[in-house]
Amino acid sequence: MYADGEQSRMPTVEIEYCVPCGFLSRAEDVQHALLSTFGEQLDAVTLATGADGVFVVRVDDTVIFDKSEDEYDVDEIVRRVRDQL
């Protein structure tokens, strides 16, 4: 039973990627790694189209990876998501 009748809510991950930059395959790689690693611990891993070089990963609206600040590394993104669970 949860306090106050609340049910446990699983996090949602959003991967926003630049379409013109060709980042779809990168976004799919991250999505696959997260779903393979965390399976039913996540509510959803969604892809959102963007532009202007964007590649950002959010867990429940909290940015955990931003290409403009971080070097792309799938394993590091997975670790950062794990830290949010």
C-alpha positions in Angstrom: 0.0 0.0 0.0 1.2 3.5 -0.8 0.7 6.5 1.5 -2.5 8.5 0.8 -3.6 5.9 -1.8 -0.9 7.1 -4.3 0.5 4.5 -6.6 4.2 4.3 -7.4 4.9 6.4 -10.5 7.7 5.3 -12.8 9.8 7.9 -14.5 9.5 8.9 -18.2 12.6 9.5 -20.3 12.5 11.8 -23.3 15.2 11.9 -25.9 15.0 15.1 -28.0 17.2 14.9 -31.1 18.0 17.1 -34.1 16.4 15.7 -37.2 18.4 17.7 -39.8 21.6 16.6 -38.1 20.8 13.0 -38.6 20.7 12.2 -34.8 17.8 9.7 -35.1 20.1 6.6 -35.0 21.9 8.0 -31.9 18.5 8.6 -30.3 17.4 5.1 -31.1 20.6 3.7 -29.7 20.0 5.4 -26.4 16.3 4.4 -26.4 17.3 0.8 -27.0 20.0 0.8 -24.3 17.6 2.3 -21.7 14.7 -0.1 -22.5 17.1 -3.1 -22.5 18.7 -2.0 -19.2 15.7 -0.8 -17.2 12.7 -2.5 -18.9 9.7 -2.2 -16.7 11.3 0.3 -14.3 10.5 3.1 -16.8 7.0 4.3 -17.8 8.2 5.3 -21.3 11.3 6.2 -23.3 10.1 8.7 -26.0 11.7 10.3 -28.9 11.0 14.0 -29.6 12.1 15.7 -32.8 14.1 18.9 -32.7 16.5 21.0 -34.7 19.5 23.3 -34.2 21.8 20.5 -33.1 19.8 19.5 -30.1 20.4 16.1 -28.4 19.1 16.2 -24.9 17.9 13.4 -22.6 15.4 14.2 -19.8 14.1 12.1 -16.9 10.8 13.6 -15.8 11.7 17.0 -17.3 15.2 17.0 -15.6 18.0 17.3 -18.1 20.5 14.5 -17.4 22.4 14.8 -20.7 22.9 17.7 -23.1 25.2 17.4 -26.2 26.1 21.0 -25.9 27.7 20.4 -22.5 28.5 16.7 -22.4 30.4 14.2 -24.7 28.1 11.6 -26.2 28.5 8.3 -24.4 25.6 5.8 -24.3 26.9 4.0 -21.2 27.2 7.4 -19.3 23.6 8.3 -20.2 22.5 4.9 -18.9 24.4 5.6 -15.6 22.8 9.0 -15.3 19.3 7.6 -15.8 20.1 4.9 -13.2 21.0 7.6 -10.8 17.5 9.1 -11.3 15.6 5.9 -10.5 
